Amino acid sequence: MCPIDLRPLSKVATLLVFLGHFLAGPVLAQEPAAQARPDAPTGPTLEAALLEPKAGASERNLLETRGQVIWSLAPGKAGANDPVIKGHVNFPDARLSLDITLRRNTDPGLSASHVAILVFSGADSAGERKVRDFGGIELRLSPATPGKFLTGIPIPLGNNAFGLALFKTEVDMLANVALLKSRKWFIFPVRYVQGGRATIIFGKGEAGEKVFADAFQAWEKLPTP
């Protein structure tokens, strides 16, 4: 998948300015942004963040809205032996939420190993924060370290909903599965209908790590469709 060009929001300097606050608390004036601690311990209140440029401000002046992510494992179409990973990311102050599901593909007519579904909700009647498109799913070991995007084909699902069918070739499948198993942070660049841009950042945490581990352990026991 070729990610949408959201580079104005994804510049390294911009992200490091944010991460200095997101991971280490308020950045002291005498400390340059490059000294942000990407592996500093994080608590429950740091599980998710919505990063948006402030109106009329430079790209380095960002509005941060904090949120929570809850991971769970649900039975799939074939029951508990073929589970579905579910993540609910909520930003109450921004009236925006994201529901993400990841399941093993069981449709032989779809050339995909797994399918990720993203559903955004909470936009007001004026369309504020209504998502137009997203720039792919990037996974990182920590928010400040370079990451890699999952490779797949976008699936149009309708208003404010998007899908990604992960490539089924052996090389792509091994790479995607390795990312999903080992990386701890998700990065979603998005673009709003009204033209604004944002980045959604959230982690697995201990609960998410267990959910992903249990899901892949179950999936690996099942035959390839």
Summary of the structure (lengths in Angstrom):
residues: 225
radius of gyration: 17.6
end to end distance: 22.5
largest distance: 57.9
contacts: 680
relative contact order: 0.19
helix: 24%
strand: 38%
